[in-house]
Amino acid sequence: MKQRIITVKNFLEYHDVDISPRKFELKIKLPKSIRKNKEALSKEDITDILNACSDIRLKTYVMLLASTGMRAQDALSLRIKDFDLEGSVPTRFSVRGEYTKTRTDRTAFLTNEMAQQLKLWIDYKYRTRRVPYNDQHNTTSKNKTVTEYRTPIKDDSDLVFAVYQNKAITKTLSLYQDLVKSFAKTLDRIGKGAREEGDRRRQITLHSFRRFVKTTISDLGYADYSEYFIGHSGSTYWRKKESEKGEIFRKIEPYLTFLNVHQLQRQGADIQSKVEELEELNQSLRQRDKVKDDAIAQLSDQLVSLSARLQEIDRRQA
């Protein structure tokens, strides 16, 4: 209702119909929007959704949102050449400012799991496939079905999640609508498609992954970095060096990894070995401190003994 009133007001003002702001406030009371507190998704929820994605394109798209916190339509504007899949570690990608809410270019990072998933999707997208079609030029038999193998031409300017070769019909809005439908069907299939009370909006949406990333990074103690990571303006990390931002990303990467069990186990083993090493160092320092304490106590006893002997000597001389 509020949005409709604003639209009508803008329409009238566009056609030179003067509206007094004072009279508008007195005569029209806009309904207040109700804000509902929404909990962030858990990592287990995201893992279940990823495992339920039967479409490799949808799985790649959902994983990208869950590991980067990008806005749903911003992610659909990414091109193949925006990703540096063979160069930097961790993998970097560029986000064009003209497709973002803040209108600012930025670079971001991909987890190793996400980089591998993206490579799988791109290879699958440009695979050689069997294509049946009606041969209209066959004079002997009309509408004869002919089957041949074709390999799509890979262009680095192609949108990553576009599936049509005709770029004239490739729009981010149409891609978004297609993927939203597939995502909704996936939620319904695993019993997570519940809707909010008194609302048609689902409890889990594509924006829920953005909320998960923000909460996860903030809970690790990097609240300011989380603002930069999901593309909010105002973070001090916009002015930091790429090496510094990459170092922090390596610390949060395990928390944005969902299906790569071997990587998580390896990182967990590395952390465990570091903990054991620190415990050994701590024990060694404690032992060293104990030796020092014993030596100090022994010197103290000797000092007391010497003091007593000096006092005895002074007493005898007196």
C-alpha positions as CSV (number, residue, x, y, z in Angstrom):
1,M,0.0,0.0,0.0
2,K,2.8,2.4,1.0
3,Q,4.6,1.8,-2.3
4,R,1.5,2.3,-4.3
5,I,0.8,5.7,-2.7
6,I,4.4,6.8,-3.4
7,T,4.0,5.7,-7.0
8,V,0.8,7.7,-7.4
9,K,2.4,10.8,-5.8
10,N,5.4,10.6,-8.1
11,F,3.1,10.2,-11.1
12,L,1.1,13.4,-10.2
13,E,4.3,15.4,-9.5
14,Y,5.7,14.3,-12.9
15,H,2.6,15.7,-14.6
16,D,3.0,19.1,-12.8
17,V,0.3,18.4,-10.2
18,D,1.4,20.3,-7.1
19,I,1.1,18.4,-3.8
20,S,1.5,20.3,-0.5
21,P,3.7,18.1,1.8
22,R,2.0,19.6,4.8
23,K,-1.6,18.8,3.6
24,F,-0.4,15.4,2.4
25,E,0.9,14.5,5.9
26,L,-2.4,15.8,7.5
27,K,-4.8,14.0,5.2
28,I,-3.0,10.8,4.4
29,K,-1.5,8.4,7.0
30,L,0.9,5.9,5.4
31,P,0.8,2.5,7.1
32,K,4.0,1.6,9.0
33,S,5.8,-1.3,7.7
34,I,6.3,-4.2,10.1
35,R,9.9,-5.3,10.5
36,K,10.4,-8.9,11.5
37,N,13.5,-10.2,13.1
38,K,14.9,-13.0,10.9
39,E,17.4,-15.5,12.1
40,A,20.4,-16.3,9.8
41,L,20.6,-19.7,8.3
42,S,22.8,-22.3,9.9
43,K,25.6,-23.9,8.1
44,E,23.8,-27.3,8.3
45,D,20.8,-25.7,6.5
46,I,22.9,-24.5,3.7
47,T,24.6,-27.9,3.4
48,D,21.2,-29.6,3.1
49,I,20.1,-27.1,0.4
50,L,23.3,-27.6,-1.6
51,N,23.0,-31.4,-1.4
52,A,19.3,-31.1,-2.6
53,C,20.2,-29.1,-5.7
54,S,19.7,-31.4,-8.6
55,D,20.8,-28.7,-11.1
56,I,24.5,-28.0,-11.3
57,R,23.8,-24.4,-12.3
58,L,21.5,-23.8,-9.3
59,K,24.0,-25.5,-7.0
60,T,26.8,-23.3,-8.2
61,Y,24.7,-20.2,-7.9
62,V,23.5,-21.0,-4.3
63,M,27.1,-21.8,-3.3
64,L,28.3,-18.5,-4.7
65,L,25.8,-16.6,-2.7
66,A,26.5,-18.6,0.5
67,S,30.2,-18.2,0.3
68,T,30.4,-14.5,-0.9
69,G,27.3,-12.9,0.5
70,M,26.6,-11.2,-2.8
71,R,23.2,-9.8,-3.7
72,A,21.3,-12.2,-5.8
73,Q,21.1,-10.1,-9.0
74,D,24.7,-8.8,-8.6
75,A,26.0,-12.4,-8.8
76,L,24.1,-12.9,-12.1
77,S,26.0,-10.0,-13.7
78,L,29.3,-11.8,-13.4
79,R,31.1,-12.7,-16.6
80,I,33.6,-15.5,-17.1
81,K,36.5,-13.1,-17.4
82,D,35.6,-11.5,-14.1
83,F,37.1,-14.6,-12.4
84,D,40.9,-15.3,-12.0
85,L,40.5,-19.0,-11.7
86,E,44.0,-19.9,-12.7
87,G,46.0,-17.1,-11.1
88,S,45.7,-15.7,-7.7
89,V,45.4,-17.7,-4.4
90,P,42.9,-17.3,-3.0
91,T,40.9,-16.9,-6.2
92,R,39.8,-13.3,-6.8
93,F,37.0,-12.0,-8.9
94,S,35.8,-8.5,-9.9
95,V,32.4,-7.0,-9.4
96,R,31.4,-4.3,-11.8
97,G,30.0,-1.2,-10.2
98,E,27.3,-0.5,-12.7
99,Y,25.5,-3.6,-11.6
100,T,25.8,-3.0,-7.8
101,K,23.7,-1.1,-5.4
102,T,26.6,1.0,-4.2
103,R,27.8,1.7,-7.9
104,T,31.3,0.9,-6.9
105,D,33.8,-1.6,-8.4
106,R,35.3,-4.0,-6.0
107,T,37.3,-7.3,-5.8
108,A,36.3,-10.2,-3.7
109,F,37.6,-13.7,-2.9
110,L,36.3,-17.2,-3.6
111,T,36.9,-20.2,-1.3
112,N,38.8,-23.1,-2.8
113,E,35.6,-25.1,-2.8
114,M,33.7,-22.4,-4.7
115,A,36.5,-22.1,-7.3
116,Q,36.4,-25.8,-8.0
117,Q,32.6,-25.8,-8.3
118,L,32.7,-22.8,-10.7
119,K,35.2,-24.7,-12.9
120,L,32.9,-27.7,-13.0
121,W,29.9,-25.6,-14.0
122,I,31.8,-23.7,-16.8
123,D,33.1,-27.0,-18.2
124,Y,29.6,-28.5,-18.1
125,K,28.1,-25.4,-19.7
126,Y,30.5,-25.6,-22.7
127,R,30.5,-29.4,-23.0
128,T,30.0,-31.1,-26.3
129,R,26.4,-32.3,-26.5
130,R,24.0,-34.1,-28.9
131,V,21.5,-31.7,-30.4
132,P,18.5,-33.0,-32.4
133,Y,16.7,-30.6,-34.8
134,N,14.4,-30.7,-37.8
135,D,16.2,-30.5,-41.1
136,Q,14.1,-28.0,-43.1
137,H,16.5,-28.2,-46.1
138,N,16.0,-31.9,-46.7
139,T,13.9,-32.2,-49.9
140,T,13.4,-36.0,-49.8
141,S,11.9,-36.1,-46.3
142,K,10.3,-33.0,-44.7
143,N,10.7,-32.4,-41.0
144,K,13.2,-35.1,-40.7
145,T,14.9,-35.1,-37.3
146,V,18.7,-34.9,-37.5
147,T,21.0,-35.4,-34.6
148,E,24.5,-34.0,-34.4
149,Y,27.1,-33.1,-31.8
150,R,27.8,-29.5,-31.1
151,T,30.2,-27.6,-28.8
152,P,29.1,-24.1,-27.7
153,I,31.6,-21.4,-28.5
154,K,33.1,-20.1,-25.2
155,D,33.3,-16.3,-24.9
156,D,34.9,-14.8,-21.9
157,S,32.3,-12.0,-22.0
158,D,29.5,-14.5,-21.5
159,L,27.5,-14.2,-18.3
160,V,28.5,-17.2,-16.0
161,F,24.9,-18.3,-15.3
162,A,23.4,-17.6,-18.8
163,V,22.5,-20.7,-20.7
164,Y,21.4,-19.2,-24.0
165,Q,23.8,-18.5,-26.8
166,N,21.7,-15.6,-28.0
167,K,23.0,-12.7,-26.0
168,A,20.1,-10.5,-27.0
169,I,17.8,-12.5,-24.8
170,T,20.3,-12.8,-21.9
171,K,19.1,-10.5,-19.2
172,T,19.9,-10.7,-15.5
173,L,16.2,-10.3,-14.6
174,S,15.2,-13.3,-16.6
175,L,18.0,-15.3,-15.2
176,Y,17.0,-14.3,-11.7
177,Q,13.3,-15.3,-12.2
178,D,14.4,-18.7,-13.6
179,L,16.7,-19.5,-10.7
180,V,14.2,-18.3,-8.1
181,K,11.7,-20.8,-9.4
182,S,14.2,-23.6,-9.3
183,F,15.3,-22.6,-5.8
184,A,11.7,-22.6,-4.6
185,K,11.1,-26.1,-6.0
186,T,14.3,-27.3,-4.2
187,L,13.1,-25.9,-0.9
188,D,9.7,-27.5,-1.3
189,R,11.2,-30.8,-2.1
190,I,13.3,-30.9,1.1
191,G,10.5,-29.5,3.3
192,K,12.1,-26.0,3.8
193,G,9.7,-24.0,1.7
194,A,7.6,-22.6,4.6
195,R,6.2,-19.1,4.2
196,E,6.1,-16.4,6.7
197,E,2.9,-16.0,8.7
198,G,0.4,-13.8,6.9
199,D,2.8,-13.3,4.0
200,R,3.5,-14.9,0.7
201,R,7.2,-14.5,1.2
202,R,9.2,-17.6,2.0
203,Q,11.1,-17.9,5.2
204,I,14.2,-18.8,3.3
205,T,15.1,-16.7,0.3
206,L,18.2,-16.1,-1.8
207,H,18.9,-13.0,0.5
208,S,19.1,-15.4,3.5
209,F,22.6,-16.5,2.3
210,R,23.8,-12.9,2.5
211,R,22.6,-12.6,6.1
212,F,24.4,-15.9,6.9
213,V,27.7,-14.6,5.5
214,K,27.4,-11.3,7.4
215,T,26.6,-13.0,10.7
216,T,29.3,-15.7,10.3
217,I,32.1,-13.2,9.7
218,S,30.9,-10.8,12.4
219,D,30.8,-13.6,15.0
220,L,34.4,-14.4,14.2
221,G,35.4,-10.9,15.3
222,Y,35.6,-9.2,11.9
223,A,32.5,-7.1,11.9
224,D,34.2,-4.3,9.9
225,Y,35.6,-6.7,7.4
226,S,32.1,-8.3,7.0
227,E,30.8,-5.0,5.8
228,Y,33.4,-4.8,3.1
229,F,33.1,-8.5,2.2
230,I,29.4,-8.3,1.3
231,G,29.8,-5.0,-0.5
232,H,28.5,-2.4,2.0
233,S,30.1,1.1,1.7
234,G,31.7,2.7,4.7
235,S,34.0,-0.1,5.8
236,T,37.7,0.8,6.4
237,Y,38.7,-2.3,4.4
238,W,38.0,-0.5,1.2
239,R,41.3,1.3,1.7
240,K,43.3,-1.7,2.9
241,K,45.9,-3.6,0.8
242,E,44.7,-6.7,-1.1
243,S,47.3,-8.8,0.8
244,E,45.8,-7.8,4.2
245,K,42.2,-8.5,3.0
246,G,43.4,-11.9,1.6
247,E,45.0,-12.8,4.9
248,I,41.8,-12.3,6.8
249,F,39.9,-14.2,4.1
250,R,42.1,-17.3,4.7
251,K,41.1,-17.2,8.4
252,I,37.3,-17.2,7.6
253,E,37.4,-19.5,4.6
254,P,36.7,-22.8,6.6
255,Y,33.5,-21.2,7.9
256,L,32.3,-20.5,4.3
257,T,33.1,-24.0,3.1
258,F,30.2,-26.5,3.1
259,L,30.8,-29.7,1.1
260,N,34.5,-30.1,0.9
261,V,34.9,-32.4,3.8
262,H,38.5,-33.3,3.0
263,Q,39.5,-29.7,3.1
264,L,37.7,-29.1,6.3
265,Q,39.4,-32.2,7.9
266,R,42.8,-31.1,6.7
267,Q,42.3,-27.6,8.0
268,G,41.0,-29.0,11.3
269,A,44.1,-31.3,11.5
270,D,46.3,-28.3,10.9
271,I,44.6,-26.3,13.7
272,Q,44.8,-29.3,16.0
273,S,48.5,-29.7,15.4
274,K,49.0,-26.0,16.0
275,V,47.1,-26.3,19.3
276,E,49.2,-29.3,20.3
277,E,52.4,-27.3,19.4
278,L,51.2,-24.4,21.5
279,E,50.4,-26.7,24.4
280,E,53.9,-28.2,24.3
281,L,55.4,-24.7,24.2
282,N,53.3,-23.7,27.1
283,Q,54.4,-26.8,29.1
284,S,58.0,-26.1,28.2
285,L,57.7,-22.5,29.5
286,R,56.0,-23.7,32.7
287,Q,58.8,-26.2,33.3
288,R,61.4,-23.5,32.6
289,D,59.6,-21.2,35.0
290,K,59.6,-23.9,37.6
291,V,63.3,-24.4,37.3
292,K,63.8,-20.7,37.6
293,D,61.6,-20.6,40.7
294,D,63.6,-23.4,42.3
295,A,66.9,-21.7,41.5
296,I,65.5,-18.4,43.0
297,A,64.3,-20.3,46.1
298,Q,67.7,-21.9,46.5
299,L,69.6,-18.6,46.2
300,S,67.2,-17.1,48.7
301,D,68.0,-19.8,51.2
302,Q,71.7,-19.3,50.6
303,L,71.3,-15.6,51.1
304,V,69.4,-16.1,54.4
305,S,72.2,-18.5,55.5
306,L,74.9,-16.0,54.7
307,S,73.1,-13.2,56.4
308,A,72.8,-15.4,59.5
309,R,76.5,-16.2,59.5
310,L,77.4,-12.5,59.0
311,Q,75.3,-11.6,62.0
312,E,76.9,-14.3,64.1
313,I,80.4,-13.0,63.1
314,D,79.4,-9.4,63.9
315,R,78.1,-10.5,67.3
316,R,81.3,-12.3,68.2
317,Q,83.5,-9.4,67.2
318,A,81.4,-7.1,69.3
